[in-house]
């Protein structure tokens, strides 16, 4: 009831036809569309592609807007967490003058304002440090704080010779992930980075594809266990308490301290062997003091405790260079110095320059008195 190769309802299908049908089903072969069907198929495919492109654009623009204009913690969790906490603490204590400490992980682990808060009524001390900070990142933290509405009455700035050296691989740009840089940081990049053009290009690339450019920071915040140990950064912000303090080690045995100091030697001994105070670091420090004063903020420098073994890493030339620079800055800028190098025993410095938790408590109580003496107008 039909021609060969054609199937009629109710009519038997030839063996060859059945084989071809089964092969088509198995391989999902569909006869090519023709005419109206072909045009409709192309339109559907075109619309699908358009929707996909639109979705990608919307997701990227939305994520970029969130990174640049949303909560600071999205782009820089270490800074953002402290910003959230300082706003909360000043909101709870609106009449107490705010004193921020700015510095590296040494200050982050060393200043524990919570130990001062049992019935406290004096200045409100808050730890606003960023790990890896030398003068450039300290200036960045100050500028960000002011841009975000934080108004300290005074700041205490860590002074550390090791982070005033910018030779070879020892420079702040190498310690700062470009994904953390905000739009407000562009001027700082142009003024103080070793290679500002490369940093700005990286900022542009990261913003053109923010999901990819910010992937490592995002994974660090959501599921850091997926990353290699060398790529993880959550230890620098996850444990930050309500006062900006990042708890260090609880304690350390003599053997652990020896290993800790030994592990730091590979980085710092070569640094001090060819030491000089960088022009960039000096300029950033002076700019920080100038911007504090321009905003009516009192400012002081703070030299944190160091262990005897770590101090021995410094050559005689590096000691002379750093001490001369410190005297010059204090004299020329008229800025007070809180010299705390010998305030705690070596037992409280498990690697020679980071304080244990009990060491931080001791140091902070003594620092509170020094701050009161340095800024009597805040009493």
C-alpha positions in Angstrom: 0.0 0.0 0.0 2.9 2.4 -0.6 6.1 3.1 -2.3 9.4 1.7 -1.1 11.0 3.8 1.6 7.6 5.4 2.7 5.7 4.4 5.8 1.9 4.2 5.7 -0.2 3.8 8.8 -1.2 0.2 9.1 1.2 -0.9 6.4 4.3 -3.1 7.1 7.6 -1.4 7.2 10.5 -3.0 5.2 13.4 -4.4 7.1 15.7 -1.7 5.8 13.3 1.0 6.9 13.1 -0.5 10.4 16.9 -0.6 10.7 17.1 3.0 9.6 14.5 4.1 12.1 16.3 2.3 14.9 19.7 3.8 14.0 18.1 7.3 13.9 16.6 6.8 17.4 19.8 5.4 18.7 21.9 8.3 17.3 19.2 10.9 17.9 19.3 11.8 14.3 16.6 14.2 13.3 15.9 15.0 9.6 17.0 18.5 8.8 14.3 21.1 9.1 13.2 22.9 6.0 11.2 26.0 5.2 9.2 27.4 8.1 10.5 24.9 10.5 14.1 25.8 9.7 13.5 29.6 10.2 11.7 28.9 13.6 14.6 26.7 14.7 17.2 29.4 13.8 15.1 32.1 15.6 14.9 29.9 18.8 18.7 29.3 18.7 19.3 33.0 18.2 17.1 34.0 21.1 18.8 31.4 23.3 22.2 32.8 22.5 20.9 36.4 23.2 19.5 35.3 26.6 22.7 33.6 27.5 24.8 36.7 26.6 22.4 39.0 28.4 22.5 36.8 31.5 26.3 36.8 31.5 26.4 40.6 31.1 23.9 41.1 33.9 25.7 38.7 36.3 29.1 40.4 35.6 27.7 44.0 35.9 25.8 43.1 39.1 28.7 41.4 40.7 31.1 44.2 39.8 28.6 46.8 41.2 28.4 44.7 44.4 32.2 44.5 44.7 32.8 48.2 44.1 29.7 49.7 45.8 28.4 47.0 48.1 29.7 45.8 51.4 33.5 46.4 51.7 33.9 42.8 52.9 33.1 41.4 49.4 36.2 42.8 47.8 38.5 42.9 50.9 37.2 40.7 53.7 40.0 41.7 56.1 39.3 45.4 55.7 35.6 44.9 55.5 35.2 43.0 58.7 37.1 45.6 60.6 35.0 48.3 59.0 31.8 46.6 60.1 33.2 46.2 63.7 34.5 49.8 64.1 31.1 51.1 63.0 29.4 48.9 65.5 31.8 49.9 68.4 31.5 53.7 67.7 27.8 53.3 67.4 27.7 51.8 70.9 30.1 54.5 72.3 29.2 57.7 70.5 30.8 60.0 73.1 34.2 58.3 73.3 37.0 59.6 71.0 38.1 56.9 68.6 41.8 55.9 68.4 42.8 53.6 65.5 45.9 51.6 65.4 47.3 51.1 61.9 49.9 48.5 61.0 50.8 45.0 59.8 50.0 41.6 61.3 52.3 42.5 64.2 49.8 45.2 65.3 46.8 43.1 64.2 47.9 40.4 66.7 49.5 42.7 69.2 46.7 45.3 70.1 43.8 43.7 71.9 41.4 46.5 72.9 38.9 44.2 74.5 41.1 43.9 77.6 40.5 47.6 78.3 36.7 47.5 78.0 35.7 46.4 81.5 34.0 49.6 82.6 36.1 51.8 80.3 35.2 55.4 79.8 38.3 56.9 78.1 39.3 56.8 74.4 37.9 54.0 72.3 40.8 52.0 71.0 40.3 49.9 67.9 42.7 47.8 65.9 42.4 48.8 62.2 45.4 47.0 60.9 45.9 45.0 57.6 48.4 42.1 57.4 51.5 43.0 55.4 51.1 46.8 55.9 54.0 49.1 55.6 53.5 52.9 55.2 51.7 52.5 51.8 49.0 50.1 53.0 48.7 52.1 56.3 48.0 55.1 54.2 45.5 53.1 52.2 43.7 52.0 55.4 43.5 55.6 56.6 42.1 56.9 53.2 39.6 54.0 53.1 38.4 54.7 56.6 37.9 58.4 55.9 36.1 57.6 52.7 33.8 55.1 54.5 32.8 57.7 57.2 35.1 56.6 60.0 36.4 59.7 61.9 39.1 58.9 64.4 40.3 61.5 66.8 43.8 60.0 66.7 45.8 57.2 65.0 48.8 55.2 66.2 50.9 54.1 63.3 53.2 51.1 63.4 56.8 51.9 62.6 58.8 48.9 61.5 62.2 49.1 59.7 61.6 45.7 57.9 58.7 47.2 56.0 60.4 50.4 55.1 62.7 48.5 52.7 61.5 48.1 49.1 64.5 46.6 47.4 64.2 43.4 45.3 61.2 41.3 46.2 60.6 43.3 49.4 57.9 45.7 48.4 54.3 46.3 49.4 52.8 45.8 46.0 54.0 42.2 46.2 52.1 41.8 49.5 48.7 43.2 48.2 46.4 41.1 46.0 45.1 43.4 43.2 41.6 41.9 43.7 41.4 43.7 47.0 42.0 47.2 45.4 39.0 49.5 45.4 38.2 52.4 43.2 39.2 54.8 46.0 42.7 53.1 46.0 43.6 54.3 42.4 45.3 57.4 43.5 47.4 55.5 46.0 48.4 53.0 43.2 49.6 55.8 41.0 51.5 57.6 43.8 53.2 54.7 45.5 53.2 51.4 43.6 56.4 50.2 42.1 54.6 49.4 38.8 51.4 51.5 38.8 50.6 50.8 35.1 50.7 47.0 35.7 48.5 47.3 38.8 45.9 49.5 37.1 45.9 47.2 34.1 45.2 44.3 36.5 42.4 46.3 38.1 40.8 46.8 34.7 41.1 43.2 33.7 39.6 42.1 37.0 36.7 44.4 36.5 36.1 43.3 32.9 35.5 39.7 34.2 34.9 40.1 37.9 33.6 36.5 38.5 36.9 35.1 37.2 39.1 37.9 38.5 37.7 37.7 42.0 37.4 33.9 42.1 40.2 33.2 44.6 38.9 35.7 47.1 35.4 34.4 46.7 36.4 30.8 47.3 38.5 32.0 50.3 35.3 33.4 51.8 33.0 30.6 50.9 35.0 27.3 50.9 38.7 27.9 51.5 39.4 24.2 51.8 39.2 24.0 48.0 42.3 26.1 47.6 46.0 25.2 48.0 47.5 26.3 51.3 49.5 29.0 49.6 46.4 30.5 48.1 44.4 30.7 51.3 44.0 34.0 53.2 41.1 33.4 55.6 43.5 33.1 58.5 44.2 36.9 58.2 40.5 37.8 58.8 38.4 34.9 59.9 39.4 35.2 63.6 39.1 39.0 63.9 37.2 39.9 67.1 34.8 42.7 67.8 37.6 45.1 68.4 39.7 44.4 65.3 42.2 42.1 67.1 43.4 39.0 65.4 44.4 36.5 68.1 47.8 34.9 67.6 49.2 31.8 69.3 48.0 31.0 72.8 51.5 30.2 73.9 54.7 28.6 72.7 57.3 26.3 74.2 61.0 27.1 74.0 61.4 24.6 71.2 58.4 26.1 69.3 59.9 29.6 69.7 63.3 28.4 68.4 61.6 26.9 65.3 59.5 30.1 64.8 62.5 32.4 64.9 64.4 30.1 62.6 61.5 30.1 60.0 61.6 33.9 59.8 65.3 34.0 59.2 65.0 33.0 55.6 63.0 36.1 54.8 64.4 38.7 57.1 68.2 38.0 57.2 68.6 38.7 53.4 66.3 41.8 53.8 68.6 43.4 56.4 71.8 42.3 54.6 71.1 44.8 51.8 68.9 47.2 53.8 68.0 50.8 53.0 64.9 52.9 53.8 62.9 53.3 50.6 62.1 56.7 49.3 58.6 55.4 48.6 58.1 54.2 52.1 59.4 57.4 53.6 57.2 59.5 51.3 54.1 57.4 52.2 54.8 57.7 55.9 55.1 61.5 55.6 51.9 61.7 53.5 50.0 59.7 56.1 51.1 62.1 58.8 50.1 65.1 56.6 46.7 63.7 55.8 46.0 62.9 59.5 46.7 66.5 60.4 44.8 67.9 57.4 41.8 66.0 58.8 42.3 67.1 62.3 43.5 63.7 63.5 46.3 63.5 66.1 49.0 61.0 65.1 51.8 59.1 66.8 54.3 56.3 65.7 54.6 53.0 67.6 57.5 50.6 67.5 56.2 47.2 68.7 58.1 44.6 70.7 60.8 42.4 69.1 62.7 39.4 70.4 66.4 39.5 71.0 67.1 36.9 68.3 65.1 38.7 65.7 66.8 42.0 66.5 70.1 40.2 65.9 69.1 39.7 62.3 69.7 43.4 61.7 73.2 44.3 60.6 75.0 47.2 62.2 74.4 49.2 59.0 70.7 48.5 58.9 70.3 49.5 62.6 72.1 52.8 61.9 70.0 53.5 58.8 66.7 52.7 60.4 67.5 54.6 63.7 68.6 57.6 61.8 65.5 57.6 59.7 63.3 57.2 62.8 65.0 60.2 64.5 64.7 62.3 61.4 61.0 61.6 61.0 60.2 62.3 64.6 62.2 65.5 64.5 61.1 66.8 61.2 57.4 66.0 61.5 57.2 66.6 65.3 55.4 63.3 65.7 55.5 61.5 69.1 57.0 57.9 69.3 55.7 55.1 71.5 58.8 52.9 71.7 57.7 49.5 72.9 60.5 47.4 71.7 61.4 46.0 75.2 57.9 45.9 76.7 57.4 42.2 76.8 59.7 39.2 77.3 60.9 37.0 74.5 58.6 34.2 75.8 55.6 36.2 74.4 57.1 36.5 70.9 57.0 32.9 69.4 58.6 34.0 66.1 60.5 37.0 67.3 57.9 39.7 66.4 54.3 38.5 66.7 52.8 38.5 70.2 51.0 35.6 71.8 47.5 36.2 73.1 48.7 36.8 76.7 51.5 38.9 75.4 49.0 41.0 73.5 47.0 41.6 76.6 50.0 42.7 78.6 51.2 45.0 75.7 47.8 46.6 75.2 47.3 47.5 78.8 50.6 49.3 78.8 49.9 50.8 75.4 46.6 52.3 76.8 48.6 54.3 79.3 51.1 55.4 76.7 48.2 56.6 74.4 46.7 58.6 77.3 50.1 60.3 77.9 50.6 60.9 74.1 47.1 62.3 73.5 46.1 64.1 76.8 43.5 66.0 74.9 41.5 62.8 74.5 41.1 62.1 78.2 
